[in-house]
Amino acid sequence: MLLDHRPQPAPLTSEGTAPVTVDVAIVGGGIVGLVVACGLIETGLRVAIVEALPQATAAKQAQAYAFSLASAQIFQGLGLWERVRSELEPFQKIHLSDCDWPDVVEFQPQEADRATDLGYVAAHTTLLTALQERVNQAPNLTWIGPATATVLDYGNEWAELTIAPNDPEASCPDRLRAKLVVAADGARSPLREAAGIPSRGFAYWQSCIVAAVKAEHHHQNIAYERFQTSGPFAILPLGDLCRLVWTAPHAEAAAMLNLDDDRFLQELSQRVGPQMGRLELVGRRYLFPVRLMQCDRYTAHRLALVGDAAHCCHPVGGQGLNMGIRDAAALVEVLQGAIARGEDLGQLSLLRRYDRWRRWGNWTILAFTDLLDRLFSTQFWPVVWVRRAGLAALKRIPPLKSFALKLMTGLLGKMPALGRMAL
């Protein structure tokens, strides 16, 4: 629930024409940007967060995410796990299946060396409100907004930004000077474009329908990933509801979106099957196109990209936000090391450590999600044979199954220091 009376930090204001000076300026006050900010609290650095929306408006977005074990451990490292845990819905099993093929792969917690949960489903409001509260309580973190930031110059010693308020009542400095600018400003990042950082990728032939449904029978805290001929189909538990992410070719997805509720539920029930009983739509259905994107580099002089500003992936497996959270935690660790060594936070040789760490790690996830989508979105019989043989191997070879599960839960590869604390 959003707080009605949250403490707000004192606004930064310019004296005359002199810019306000901070150590780090984060452009984008979403979940990934605020993980960076909260990770820097204990460093004592002066950090400014520039966000285009008011805090309450940003936190009200009706989104929900698959929240991985790695992300949960990072929130534990930030000291926020106890704050959000009661509002997350755990899933204790994952069912992976191919259309109506009976050989279902069931993942259990012990296969990821866990006692109970394999992951969580988190409402956007829950995560962002917790992060906003921490930002507002930190004396060295300052919120600027609602406002838009544009980089005026990446100088030898400082990066300088111009700030334009998005509300006539917002009190903002005209200019902001920082050793490092962190671009957490989304997939269409203006900061990335202005810096001339190339990105590569493509739009998929698919769109996703997202909806919430109430089922007659409880979801039993099971997350389902079902591969239909049109694309992946995920069912995630969220309280008394289930969150659906339904992937299909653009025209088919648009047609499904435009069906009346009864017809949509008929189509949905055919894909879900009988185990959940009668389904009821809750709220609106949403449609968004799917694309893959990876930047050629995540850094430039005095600039670091995190989250969707650096990469976007297919929603299969729910990896997008979790990749961004690991980006944020990795950048925090690199900056903490720079502080200990007395290094300039914005020098390119330092920032390349972050780039090497996260860009190549993210390539693995991007390739994995792309391969899954392509393998399971066709009925070409040689591919069908290969993927079903792969599922059979996954089900019957424990080391392979454990490897795949750890990859999906973010526990494979180098874990940032913030995420090394066990839950």
C-alpha positions as CSV (number, residue, x, y, z in Angstrom):
1,M,0.0,0.0,0.0
2,L,1.3,3.5,-0.8
3,L,2.0,5.7,2.2
4,D,0.0,8.9,2.4
5,H,2.6,10.9,4.3
6,R,6.1,9.8,3.3
7,P,9.0,12.0,4.4
8,Q,10.5,13.9,1.5
9,P,14.1,15.0,1.2
10,A,14.9,18.7,0.9
11,P,15.1,19.7,-2.7
12,L,18.4,20.7,-4.3
13,T,18.3,24.2,-5.6
14,S,20.9,26.1,-7.5
15,E,22.4,29.3,-6.2
16,G,22.4,31.7,-9.1
17,T,23.7,30.0,-12.2
18,A,26.1,27.6,-10.4
19,P,25.2,23.9,-10.9
20,V,24.5,21.7,-7.9
21,T,27.2,19.2,-7.4
22,V,26.8,15.5,-6.4
23,D,28.9,12.4,-6.8
24,V,26.4,10.3,-8.7
25,A,23.3,11.3,-10.7
26,I,20.8,8.6,-11.5
27,V,18.4,9.4,-14.3
28,G,15.3,7.2,-13.8
29,G,13.6,6.5,-10.5
30,G,12.2,3.1,-11.3
31,I,13.1,-0.2,-9.5
32,V,16.6,-0.6,-11.1
33,G,17.7,3.0,-10.7
34,L,16.6,3.0,-7.0
35,V,18.5,-0.3,-6.4
36,V,21.6,1.6,-7.4
37,A,20.7,4.5,-5.2
38,C,20.0,2.3,-2.2
39,G,23.1,0.3,-2.7
40,L,25.2,3.5,-2.4
41,I,23.7,4.7,0.8
42,E,26.4,3.2,3.1
43,T,29.2,4.7,0.9
44,G,28.3,8.2,2.0
45,L,28.3,9.4,-1.7
46,R,26.0,12.3,-2.5
47,V,23.5,10.8,-4.9
48,A,20.7,12.6,-6.8
49,I,17.8,10.7,-8.5
50,V,16.0,12.5,-11.3
51,E,12.6,11.0,-12.2
52,A,10.0,12.2,-14.7
53,L,7.0,11.1,-12.6
54,P,5.9,11.9,-9.0
55,Q,6.8,9.1,-6.6
56,A,3.2,8.1,-6.0
57,T,2.4,8.0,-9.7
58,A,5.4,5.9,-10.5
59,A,4.5,3.4,-7.8
60,K,0.9,3.0,-8.9
61,Q,1.7,1.1,-12.1
62,A,-0.3,-2.1,-12.3
63,Q,2.6,-4.4,-13.2
64,A,3.8,-7.6,-11.6
65,Y,7.1,-9.4,-12.1
66,A,8.7,-12.8,-11.6
67,F,11.2,-12.0,-8.8
68,S,14.1,-14.3,-8.8
69,L,16.0,-15.8,-5.9
70,A,19.0,-13.7,-6.9
71,S,16.9,-10.5,-6.8
72,A,15.5,-11.5,-3.4
73,Q,19.1,-12.0,-2.1
74,I,20.0,-8.5,-3.4
75,F,17.0,-7.0,-1.5
76,Q,18.3,-8.9,1.5
77,G,21.6,-7.2,1.1
78,L,19.9,-3.8,0.8
79,G,18.1,-4.5,4.1
80,L,14.7,-4.5,2.4
81,W,13.8,-8.1,2.3
82,E,11.8,-8.2,5.5
83,R,10.0,-5.1,4.3
84,V,8.7,-6.7,1.1
85,R,8.6,-10.4,1.9
86,S,5.1,-10.5,3.3
87,E,3.7,-8.9,0.2
88,L,5.3,-11.3,-2.3
89,E,3.8,-14.5,-3.5
90,P,6.2,-17.4,-3.4
91,F,6.2,-20.2,-5.9
92,Q,7.5,-23.6,-4.7
93,K,7.3,-25.5,-7.9
94,I,7.8,-24.7,-11.6
95,H,6.0,-26.8,-14.2
96,L,7.6,-26.6,-17.7
97,S,5.6,-28.3,-20.5
98,D,5.3,-28.4,-24.3
99,C,1.7,-28.0,-25.6
100,D,-0.2,-31.2,-24.7
101,W,2.8,-33.4,-24.5
102,P,2.5,-35.4,-21.2
103,D,6.1,-35.3,-20.2
104,V,6.1,-32.3,-17.8
105,V,9.3,-31.1,-16.2
106,E,8.7,-30.2,-12.5
107,F,11.4,-28.2,-10.7
108,Q,11.7,-28.5,-6.9
109,P,13.5,-26.2,-4.4
110,Q,16.1,-28.8,-3.5
111,E,17.3,-28.8,-7.1
112,A,18.5,-25.2,-6.5
113,D,19.8,-26.0,-3.0
114,R,16.8,-24.2,-1.4
115,A,14.6,-25.4,1.4
116,T,11.3,-24.0,0.2
117,D,10.8,-21.2,-2.4
118,L,12.0,-21.2,-6.0
119,G,11.1,-17.6,-6.6
120,Y,8.4,-15.0,-6.1
121,V,5.8,-12.9,-7.9
122,A,6.1,-9.2,-6.9
123,A,3.7,-6.3,-7.6
124,H,5.5,-3.2,-8.9
125,T,4.0,-1.1,-6.1
126,T,5.5,-3.4,-3.4
127,L,9.0,-3.1,-4.7
128,L,9.1,0.5,-5.8
129,T,7.4,1.8,-2.6
130,A,10.0,0.0,-0.4
131,L,12.8,1.5,-2.4
132,Q,11.3,5.0,-2.4
133,E,10.9,4.8,1.4
134,R,14.6,4.0,1.8
135,V,15.6,6.8,-0.6
136,N,13.5,9.3,1.3
137,Q,15.1,8.3,4.6
138,A,18.7,8.5,3.5
139,P,20.4,11.9,4.2
140,N,22.9,11.5,1.3
141,L,20.2,10.7,-1.3
142,T,18.1,13.4,-2.9
143,W,15.0,13.1,-5.1
144,I,14.7,15.6,-8.0
145,G,11.4,15.6,-9.8
146,P,9.1,15.3,-11.4
147,A,11.8,16.5,-13.9
148,T,13.6,15.6,-17.1
149,A,17.4,15.5,-17.2
150,T,19.5,16.1,-20.3
151,V,23.3,15.7,-20.4
152,L,24.8,19.0,-21.4
153,D,28.5,17.9,-21.3
154,Y,30.6,14.9,-20.3
155,G,33.7,16.8,-19.2
156,N,37.2,15.8,-18.0
157,E,36.2,16.1,-14.4
158,W,32.4,16.2,-14.3
159,A,29.3,15.4,-16.3
160,E,26.8,18.3,-16.3
161,L,23.1,17.9,-16.8
162,T,20.3,20.3,-17.4
163,I,17.1,19.8,-15.4
164,A,13.7,20.8,-16.7
165,P,10.8,20.4,-14.2
166,N,7.7,18.5,-15.4
167,D,5.5,20.2,-12.9
168,P,5.5,24.0,-12.4
169,E,5.4,23.5,-8.7
170,A,8.5,21.2,-8.6
171,S,11.6,22.8,-7.1
172,C,14.6,21.6,-9.1
173,P,18.1,22.9,-9.8
174,D,18.6,24.2,-13.3
175,R,21.8,22.2,-13.7
176,L,23.4,19.2,-11.9
177,R,27.0,18.2,-11.9
178,A,28.2,14.7,-11.1
179,K,31.2,12.5,-11.3
180,L,29.1,9.7,-12.8
181,V,25.7,9.6,-14.6
182,V,23.7,6.3,-14.3
183,A,21.2,5.9,-17.1
184,A,18.2,4.0,-15.8
185,D,15.8,5.7,-18.1
186,G,14.3,2.7,-20.0
187,A,14.5,0.9,-23.3
188,R,14.3,4.1,-25.3
189,S,16.9,5.8,-23.1
190,P,17.5,9.4,-24.3
191,L,20.9,9.3,-22.4
192,R,22.0,6.3,-24.4
193,E,21.0,7.8,-27.6
194,A,22.6,11.1,-26.9
195,A,25.9,9.4,-26.0
196,G,25.8,7.6,-29.3
197,I,26.0,4.1,-27.8
198,P,24.9,1.6,-30.5
199,S,22.4,-1.1,-29.7
200,R,21.6,-4.2,-31.7
201,G,18.5,-6.3,-31.7
202,F,15.2,-6.9,-33.4
203,A,11.5,-6.9,-32.9
204,Y,10.0,-10.4,-32.5
205,W,7.0,-11.4,-34.6
206,Q,5.1,-11.7,-31.3
207,S,3.2,-9.6,-28.8
208,C,2.3,-10.4,-25.2
209,I,-1.1,-10.2,-23.6
210,V,-0.9,-9.6,-19.8
211,A,-4.0,-10.2,-17.6
212,A,-5.0,-11.2,-14.1
213,V,-7.6,-13.9,-13.5
214,K,-9.2,-15.4,-10.4
215,A,-9.4,-19.2,-10.5
216,E,-12.0,-21.5,-8.9
217,H,-9.2,-23.6,-7.5
218,H,-6.1,-22.3,-5.7
219,H,-2.9,-22.1,-7.8
220,Q,-1.0,-24.1,-5.1
221,N,1.9,-21.7,-5.5
222,I,3.0,-23.3,-8.8
223,A,4.4,-21.3,-11.6
224,Y,3.6,-22.7,-15.1
225,E,5.6,-22.1,-18.3
226,R,3.7,-23.7,-21.1
227,F,4.9,-23.6,-24.7
228,Q,2.1,-23.3,-27.2
229,T,2.5,-23.3,-31.0
230,S,2.0,-19.5,-31.0
231,G,4.6,-18.9,-28.2
232,P,5.2,-19.2,-24.5
233,F,2.3,-19.0,-22.1
234,A,3.1,-18.3,-18.4
235,I,0.8,-18.6,-15.3
236,L,2.2,-17.0,-12.2
237,P,0.6,-17.1,-8.7
238,L,-0.1,-13.7,-7.1
239,G,-2.2,-13.8,-3.9
240,D,-5.7,-15.0,-4.7
241,L,-5.1,-14.3,-8.4
242,C,-3.0,-15.6,-11.2
243,R,-1.0,-13.4,-13.6
244,L,-1.0,-14.5,-17.2
245,V,1.7,-13.6,-19.8
246,W,0.4,-14.9,-23.2
247,T,2.7,-14.7,-26.2
248,A,1.3,-14.9,-29.7
249,P,2.0,-13.5,-33.2
250,H,1.0,-9.8,-33.5
251,A,-2.3,-10.3,-35.4
252,E,-3.4,-13.2,-33.2
253,A,-2.6,-11.3,-30.0
254,A,-4.4,-8.2,-31.2
255,A,-7.5,-10.3,-32.1
256,M,-7.4,-12.1,-28.7
257,L,-7.2,-8.7,-26.9
258,N,-10.3,-7.5,-28.8
259,L,-12.5,-10.5,-27.9
260,D,-15.2,-9.9,-25.3
261,D,-14.5,-11.3,-21.8
262,D,-16.5,-14.5,-22.2
263,R,-14.9,-15.5,-25.5
264,F,-11.4,-14.6,-24.2
265,L,-12.0,-16.8,-21.1
266,Q,-13.1,-19.7,-23.4
267,E,-9.8,-19.4,-25.3
268,L,-7.9,-19.0,-22.1
269,S,-9.5,-22.1,-20.5
270,Q,-8.4,-24.2,-23.4
271,R,-4.8,-23.3,-22.8
272,V,-4.8,-23.4,-19.0
273,G,-6.7,-26.8,-18.8
274,P,-9.1,-28.0,-16.2
275,Q,-6.9,-28.0,-13.1
276,M,-7.8,-24.4,-12.0
277,G,-11.5,-24.7,-12.6
278,R,-13.6,-21.8,-13.8
279,L,-11.7,-18.6,-14.5
280,E,-12.7,-15.0,-14.0
281,L,-11.0,-11.9,-15.5
282,V,-9.9,-9.3,-13.0
283,G,-9.2,-5.8,-14.4
284,R,-8.0,-5.0,-17.9
285,R,-6.0,-6.9,-20.4
286,Y,-2.8,-5.2,-21.8
287,L,-0.8,-5.8,-25.0
288,F,2.8,-5.0,-25.6
289,P,5.2,-6.0,-28.4
290,V,8.3,-8.0,-27.7
291,R,11.8,-7.2,-28.7
292,L,15.4,-8.2,-28.0
293,M,18.1,-5.5,-27.6
294,Q,21.7,-5.5,-26.4
295,C,24.0,-2.4,-26.4
296,D,27.4,-2.7,-27.9
297,R,28.7,-1.4,-24.6
298,Y,27.2,-0.4,-21.3
299,T,29.5,2.5,-20.5
300,A,31.0,5.6,-21.8
301,H,33.0,8.4,-20.2
302,R,31.2,9.3,-17.0
303,L,28.1,7.2,-18.1
304,A,26.8,3.7,-17.1
305,L,23.7,2.1,-18.5
306,V,21.6,-0.3,-16.3
307,G,18.4,-2.3,-16.9
308,D,16.3,-1.7,-19.9
309,A,18.6,1.2,-21.0
310,A,21.2,-1.5,-21.7
311,H,19.2,-4.6,-22.8
312,C,15.8,-6.0,-23.4
313,C,14.7,-9.6,-23.7
314,H,11.8,-11.8,-24.5
315,P,9.5,-12.2,-21.4
316,V,9.8,-16.0,-21.4
317,G,11.2,-17.0,-18.0
318,G,10.6,-13.6,-16.5
319,Q,14.3,-12.5,-16.7
320,G,14.1,-8.8,-17.7
321,L,13.7,-7.0,-14.3
322,N,16.0,-9.5,-12.6
323,M,18.8,-8.9,-15.1
324,G,18.4,-5.1,-14.4
325,I,18.6,-5.7,-10.6
326,R,21.8,-7.7,-11.0
327,D,23.2,-4.9,-13.2
328,A,22.5,-2.4,-10.4
329,A,24.1,-4.5,-7.7
330,A,27.1,-5.1,-9.9
331,L,27.6,-1.4,-10.6
332,V,27.3,-0.7,-6.8
333,E,30.1,-3.2,-6.2
334,V,32.4,-1.7,-8.8
335,L,31.8,1.8,-7.4
336,Q,32.4,0.6,-3.8
337,G,35.8,-0.8,-5.0
338,A,36.6,2.5,-6.7
339,I,35.9,4.4,-3.5
340,A,38.2,2.1,-1.5
341,R,41.0,2.7,-4.0
342,G,40.4,6.4,-4.3
343,E,39.5,6.2,-8.0
344,D,37.5,8.6,-10.1
345,L,34.0,7.2,-10.3
346,G,33.5,8.3,-13.9
347,Q,36.7,7.1,-15.5
348,L,36.2,4.7,-18.4
349,S,38.8,2.2,-17.2
350,L,36.8,1.7,-14.0
351,L,33.4,1.5,-15.7
352,R,34.6,-1.1,-18.1
353,R,34.9,-3.5,-15.2
354,Y,31.1,-3.2,-14.9
355,D,30.7,-3.5,-18.6
356,R,32.7,-6.7,-18.9
357,W,30.9,-8.3,-15.9
358,R,27.3,-7.6,-16.9
359,R,27.3,-7.4,-20.7
360,W,28.7,-10.8,-21.2
361,G,26.6,-12.3,-18.4
362,N,23.5,-10.8,-19.9
363,W,24.3,-12.2,-23.4
364,T,23.8,-15.7,-21.9
365,I,20.3,-14.8,-20.7
366,L,19.4,-13.1,-23.9
367,A,20.6,-16.1,-26.0
368,F,18.8,-18.5,-23.6
369,T,15.4,-16.7,-23.8
370,D,15.7,-16.3,-27.6
371,L,16.5,-20.0,-28.1
372,L,13.6,-21.0,-25.9
373,D,11.1,-18.8,-27.8
374,R,12.3,-20.1,-31.2
375,L,12.4,-23.7,-30.2
376,F,8.9,-23.7,-28.7
377,S,7.1,-21.4,-31.2
378,T,7.1,-23.8,-34.1
379,Q,5.5,-27.1,-35.2
380,F,8.3,-27.9,-37.7
381,W,8.6,-31.6,-36.7
382,P,12.4,-31.9,-36.5
383,V,12.5,-29.0,-34.1
384,V,9.6,-30.5,-32.1
385,W,11.5,-33.8,-31.8
386,V,14.7,-32.0,-30.6
387,R,12.9,-29.9,-28.0
388,R,10.9,-32.8,-26.6
389,A,14.1,-34.9,-26.4
390,G,15.6,-31.9,-24.6
391,L,12.7,-31.8,-22.1
392,A,13.1,-35.5,-21.5
393,A,16.8,-35.1,-20.8
394,L,16.1,-32.2,-18.5
395,K,13.6,-34.3,-16.6
396,R,15.9,-37.3,-16.2
397,I,19.4,-35.9,-15.8
398,P,19.7,-34.2,-12.4
399,P,22.8,-32.1,-13.1
400,L,21.3,-30.7,-16.3
401,K,18.1,-29.9,-14.4
402,S,19.9,-28.2,-11.6
403,F,22.0,-26.2,-14.1
404,A,18.9,-25.0,-15.9
405,L,17.1,-24.1,-12.7
406,K,20.1,-22.1,-11.3
407,L,20.3,-20.2,-14.6
408,M,16.6,-19.3,-14.4
409,T,16.8,-18.2,-10.8
410,G,19.9,-16.0,-11.3
411,L,22.1,-18.2,-9.1
412,L,24.5,-19.2,-11.9
413,G,27.5,-17.1,-12.5
414,K,29.2,-14.3,-10.5
415,M,26.9,-12.9,-7.8
416,P,27.3,-9.3,-6.8
417,A,28.3,-8.8,-3.1
418,L,24.8,-7.4,-2.3
419,G,23.3,-10.8,-3.3
420,R,25.7,-13.1,-1.4
421,M,23.7,-13.0,1.8
422,A,21.5,-16.1,2.1
423,L,17.8,-15.6,2.8
